[in-house]
Amino acid sequence: MSKKTGQEHNLQPIVSFTKDKLGHGDVITSFMSPNGRVVKVTGDVDEAMKVALEIDEDLVLDEDTDKRLLRKIDMFLLPLICLLYACQFMDKTTMSYAAVMGFKEYFNMVGDMYSWCGTVFYLGYLAFEFPANVILQRFPLAKATSAFIVIWGVILCLHAVPNTYAGVITLRTVLGILESAVTPAMVIFTGQWYKAEEQFLRTALWFSCNGLGTIMGGAIAYGVASHDTSYSLEGWKVLFVVTGLMTIVIGFLFLVHIPDNPSKAWFLTATEKKLVVQRIRSNQQGFGNKHFKIHQFKEAMLDINTWLHFFFAVASCIPNGALTNFGSILLNSDFGYTPKESLLMNMPGGGVEVVGCILFAASHKFIPHRMAISLAAMSITVVASCMLAFAGPKQVRLAGYYLMNVSPIIMICALSCFASNTAGHTKKITSNAVYLIGYCVGNLIGPQTFVADQAPSYTGGKIGFVVCDCVTLILIAAIYYNYWLGNKRKEKELVLLKGTTLDELENYEFADMTDKENPYFRYRL
């Protein structure tokens, strides 16, 4: 191959990736991006590269094989991931159920003491979010995730032990630290296994199981409360022990069943592992990279998309933080249901979340842009929050309370964006961590909007829902526009490259380049 010279933004002479070069930081090739930046491609590549180098030219992924392999992946991965996500949300809402089962009275909580039980959970979550992402990067993904799950199950069981408010606050903080790893791990798993166009629906399936967790938690809490006098422990203590034990079991199942990445999948043949890599090649990224790259970290922190998602997370999660901790209390104090009835009345909201999220995600077949779907869901949420805050009739306010449960589709959209629209593994975990820090900040603020002096209606908190939902709607539109603008910019950059392509570098998709470094990367709208 002749060497190209001059001022053109050309690819330098190519040296193919080989196994002996993998894992090293030596520069294999470089090219000049249209903005004048030199992009160096090194041997420190994605873990999928090792499998990609073993693929023969005659290995063909036809449509029937592709569908069969997708069904197999779904069958072996999704049920347990969905169950895990249902369980983690049930664990979060257990505090809300316990609050109407005598938990507050047991610890003599007055004023905003209960609000702080929700707030410190997210303080722990926030403090450990970035370390959790680094741990998930450096260690085997499934094994690290299962360790977090088992330990948080133990901590949940221990909620039945303390006799002081300080003990509860400590346990809630530790629980937040441990649960900080779950969502980023699920985002990484989704990106490892699925093509970009498949990720929105799969993310919706496992995230919508928050609603299943609400249904399960409400049913378990109602069952425990109905036999409260039959136990040697208080009913709310039994509730924490039961949900904690369920979490521990799921953690061990995760350890033995879920592989760290597709190349280690016990349920795939050697050929199928190669086909998985072929499937995700169009994502322009693979399984991940174990090394923390400073230049990718800097790019993530300077990327406007990172901060748009951060502020989006803050605004959208203030209502979430409030309802997670005060949902049952609101049904009891504002709507007038008895404590046991309020446990049951939470369950329809879970059903709305499951059905609504899946239907919105399924509409992706007919509405190609998931950001447009997110805008539609958020518009419904704005109407719902107005119904809850301003409507007079109880039935209308209750309908608004339930309809607010379609809002998780916007977080599903955000998480699927991190899986498909952020390339470079260090950049992905960094931007994901910043987003989840925003998620924590919103959930930290949320419980504090429900001021004890405003009980039982908590008018200020409800008006806060409306304001936050309107801000979220504006931020979704801004993110949508910025992705669209980014694609337009990349089309112009390709013209400046004057026909020189990275196709000359075999398996460049797994070179662990960022979305800004790779001129062929496109943002999925």
N, C-alpha and C positions, 0 to 999 in steps of 0.2 A: 504494500500500500504506500503510495507516494505521500510525502509530507506536504501539507498545505501551508502556505506562508501568507504574509501580508497582514492588513489590518482587519481582515474579516474575523468574525467571532466563530472560529473554527475549532473542531475537536482535534486534539493533538494525536500523534501516532498511537495506535491502539495496542495495548497488551492485554490479552484475554485473562479473565479470572481463572486461577488454578487453585487446587486444594491447598498446595503448599504456601500460597499467599494469603489464605483466609485467616482472619484474626490478627493480622499485623497492620500497623499504622502506616506502612510504606505506601507512597503514592504510586498507583498503577497507571493512572492517566489524569488529565485535567482538561478543562475547556473554559472558554471565556463566555460568560453569560452576556446577554445584550445590554445589561446595565453596567458592564465593565468589571464585574466581579469574577475572579478566578475561582472556579469550583474544582476542588481536588477530590478525585475518587480514589479511595485507599482500599486496602485489603480488610479493613475493619468493617465488614459488611453485615447484612442481615443474616440471621441463622438459617433462613430458607435457601440461601445461596448454596450451601453444601448439598442439599437435595437437588437443587436446580442443575448443578454440574453433573449429576448422575443421570439426567434425563436424556434418553436417546432421541434422535431425530424422528424415528418412526413411531414414537409414542403419540398417539392421537387421542384427543378428548372430544368424542362425538357427543351430540345432543342427548342421546339416550343414556350414555355413561355418565354424563354430567348430572342429569336429573336423578339417576340412581344413587350417585355418590352424595348429592345434596340431601336426599331422603335419609341416607344412612347417617350422615353427620347430624342431621336434625334429631333423629331417633336416639342417638347415643348421648348427645350433649344437652339438648334443650330441656328435657324433663327435669334433670337434676339442677340445672342452672335456674330454671323457673321456680322450683321448690325452694332453693336457697334464697332467692330474692323475696319470695313470699314470706319466708321465715324471718329474714332480717327486718322487713317492715313490720311484721307482727311483733318482733322484739321491741322496735321503737314505740309502737302504740300500746304496748303492755302497760306503760306508765299511766297512759290516759285511762285505761280500763281500771287499773288499780286505784286511781284517784276517786272513783265512785264506789269502791269496795272497802273503804276504810283506811286506805294508805295515808291520806292527809291527816286524818284524825289521830292515827297511831303515832305520828311524829310531831303532832301539835303544830302543824303548819299554819301560819297566819300571813296575811299580806301577800307579798310576792315570793314567799319561800318556795311554793310549788313551781312557779315560773322558772326559778333558777335550776330546778331539777332537769328541765328541758334545755336550758341555756348551757349548762356545764357539759352536757353530752356533746354539744357542737363545739364547745371550746376545746375539748379533747380531740374531736374530729379535725378541727382546724389546725391545732398544734402539730398533729402527726400526719397530716395529709401528704406533705412532700416527702418526709421520711418513708411513709408507707409505699409511695410510688417508686422510690429508689430501691426499697427492699424487693418489690415485685419485679423490678428490672434486673437486679443482681442475682437473685436466687430463682430456682425452678418455680415457675408461676403457679402451677396447681398445688404443689406442696406448701409453698408459702401461704397461699390463700387458705388452704385447709387448716393450717396452724392458727391463723387469725380467727377462723370460724370456731374451732374447738375451744380456744381460750376465751372468746367472747361468750360462748355458751356457759362456760364455768362461771364467769363473772355475773352472768344473768341469774344463775342459780343462787349465787351468793347474795343477791338482793334480799333474800329472805333472812339473812343473818343479822345485820346491824340493828342496834336499838337507838342509835342517835342520828340526827339529821346530818352531821358531818360525815358519818359512815356512808349514808346514801349518796351524798354529793360526790364523795370519792369514787364510789362504784360507778356512778353515772359518767364521770369523767373518763375513767379507764375504759368503759364500754364504748364511748365515742372514739377513743384512740384505736381500739381494735376494729370497729366497723368502718373506719376510714379507708380500709383496703378493698372493700367489697366492690364498689362501683367501678373504680379504675381497673380492677382485675377483670370484670365482666366486659368492659370496653376493649381491653386487650384481647381477650378470648374471641370476641366477636370479629375483630379485625384479622385475627390469625386464620380463621376458618371460612369466612364468607366473603364473596365478592361485594363490592361497594353497593351495587344495586340490590343486594339481598340483606344488607345490614340493617336498614330501617325497620323492616318487618320483624326481624329477629330481635332487635333491641326492644321493639314494642312488645313482643311476646314476653320476654323476661322482665321488663320493667313494669308491664301491666299487672304482673303478679303481686305488686304492692297491694292492688285491690283484693287479690286472693288472700293475701296476708291479713287484710282488714276483716274479711269474712271469717277466716279461720280464727283469728284472734278474738273477734266478737263472740263467735260460737263457743270457744273454749272458756272465755271469761264468763259468759252467761251460764254455762254448765257448772263451772266452779262456784259462782255466786249462788246458784240455786241450791247447792248443798253446803253452804258456808258453815253450817253448824256441825257438819259430819266429820270435820278434820281436826286433828290435834293442833294444826297451825291455822293462823288467820287465812281466809280465802285468797287475799291478794298475794300472800307469800307462796301459797300453793301454785298460783298462776305463774309467778316468776320461775319456780322450780320446773314446772311442766314445760314452759316455753324454752327454758335453758337446756333441758335434757333433749328436747327435739333438735335444737341447734347443734348440740354435741354430736348426735347421731348423723346429722347431715354433713357435718365437718369430716367425719371419718369416711362416709360414703364418697365425698368429694375427693379425698385422698386416694382411695383405691380405684376410682372410676374415671376421673377426668385426667387426661394426659397434659403434660406441661406445654406441648405444642404438637401440631399434626405429625411431625416426624417421629414422635414417640407414642403415637396412638396404638394401643393394644388391639383395637377393633378394626384397624386398617391393614391391608396387605401392603407389601413393599411397593407394588405398582400403584395402588390407591394413594399412598403417601406422595408419590411423584405427581399424580393427577391433581391432588389438592393444591400443590404448588402451581401447577399449570392453571388451575381455576382462578387463583388469586393474583396471577401475574398482572392482570389489568388494573389492579389496585395501585400499582407502582410502589408496593411495599409488601413485606412478608410477615415473618413470625416475631421479629424484634431483634434487638441488639443488647448485649449485656454490659456494654461500656457506656459510661456517662460522657457525652461529648459537649464540651463547653461552648463551641460555636453554635450548636443546635439549641442549647439553653438560651444563649443570647438572642438568637433569632426568634425564639418563642416569646421572650420577654419584650421584644421590640415589635412584635406583630400586632397590628391593630385588632385582628380577629380575636386574639387572646383576651384583650381587655373588653371588647364588646361582649364576649361570652361571660366574662367575670361580672360585669354590671348587670347583664341579663340574669345571671344566677342569683345575685343579691336581690334584685327586684322580684323575681318570680318565687323565691323561696321564703320571703317574709310571711306570706299567707300560709305556705306549707308548714313552716315552723309553728305558727299559731294553732292551726287546725290539728296537727299531729298531737299536740299536748293538751289542747282545750276542746277537741271535738266532742268527747263524751260529756264534758262539763257544760258545754254550750247546749247540747241536747237536753241535759238535765235542768239547768238553771233558766235558760232563755225560752226553750220550747216546752218546758213543763213535764217532760217524761220522768218517770221514776228512775232511780239508778240502774235497776236491771233492764228496764225498757230502753234506756239510752244505749246500753251495750248492744242490744238487738238493732236499734235504729241506725247504728253505724254501718251495719252490714250492707244495706242497699247502695251506699256510697261506694263500697268496694266493688259491687257489681257494675255500677256505672263506669268506674275506672277500667275494669277489665274489658268490658264490651266496647266502651268508647274508644279506648286506645287501640284495640285490635281493628275496629272498623275504620278508624282514621288511617291507621297504617296500611290496611288493605286497599284503601282508596288510592294508594300510591300507584297502582296499576293504571288508573284512569287520570290521575293528576300527577304528571311527571316530576314536579318540583315539591320535595318534602317541606321546603320552607313555606310554600303556599299553604300546605296542609296545616303547618304550625300556626300560621296567621289566622286561619279559619278557626282552629281550636281555641286560640287565645281570644278571639272575638267573642266566642260563646262564653268563655270564662269571665270576660268583662261584664257581659250581660248578667251572668249568674251572680257575680259579686254585688252588682247593683241591686238585684232582687233580694239578696240576703241582707244588705245594709239598709235599704230604703223602703222596701215593701211593707205594707201594714199587715195583711192577712198572714196568719201563721203558715198556711199551706204554700203560699208563694215563697215565703222566706225559706221554708224547708226544701222546696224544689230548687231554689238557688244554692242552698247548702250542698245538695246532691250533685247539681250540675257542675259545681266547681271541681268535681273529680275528673273532668275531662282535661284539666290543665296539665297532667303529667305528660301528655303527648308532646308538649313543647320541650320538656327535658329529654324525652326520648329523641327528639330531633337533634338537640344539642349533643347528646352522647354519641349518636350515630355520626355526627359531623366530626367528632374527634377520631372515630374509628376510620372514617373514609377521607376526610379533608385535611388531616394533619399527618404529614409524612416525615420520616426521620424519627427513630424510636425515642431518643432523648427529648426531641421537641414535642412528641406526642404526650409523653408522661408529664412534661413540664406544663404544657397548655391545659392538660386534663387536671393537673393538680391546682393550677390557678383557678380554673372553673369551679372545682370542688371547694376551694377555699371561699370563693364567692357564695357557693351553696351553703357553706357553714355560717358565713356572716349573716346571710338572710335568715337562716334558721335560728341563729343566736338572737337576732332582733325580734323575730316573730313572736315568741312567748311574751316578750316585754311589752308588746302592743296591747296585750290583754291586761289592763290595770285592774287591780282588785277593787278600787273605788268605783269602777264602772259596772261592776256586777249588778244584776245578772245578765244585762243585755250586751255589755262590752261594745258600746257604740263606736268608740274610737278605733278599736281593733278592726271592726267591720269596714269603716270608712277607709282605713289603711289598706284593706284588701283592694278596694276600688282603685285607689291611687297607684298602688304597686302593679296591678294588672294592666292599667293604661300605659305605664312606663315600659312594662315588659313588651307590650304590643309594638311600641315604637322601636325598641331595641331589636326585636325580631326582624322588622322591616329593614333596619340598618344592616344587620348581618347578611340578610338576603341580598341586598344591593351590593355589599362589599364583595361577596363571593362572585356575583355576576360580573362586577367590574374586574376582579382578579382574572377571570377567564378571558375577558376581552383583552386585557393587558398581555396575557400569555400568548394569545393568537398573534399579536403584533410582534412579540419577541421571536416567535418562530420564523417570521418573515425576515427578521434581522439576522437570523442564523444562516440565511442563504442556502438552505437545503442540507446543511451538515446536520446529521442526526446522531443521537446516542444509540441508534439501532446497530451501529458498527461495533458497539461494545456489548458483547453477549451477556444477557442476564442483568442488564443495567437496572432493571426494576427492583432488584434486591441489593443494590449498592448502598442502601441506607442513606439516600439523599433526602433532603427535606422537600416539602412541596414547593418552596421558592427556588431551590437549586435545580430541580428537575424540570426542564422546559416542557416535557410531555405530560406533566401532572395537570389534571383538571379538577376543579372543585365541583363536587356533586351538589347541585341545588335542590 
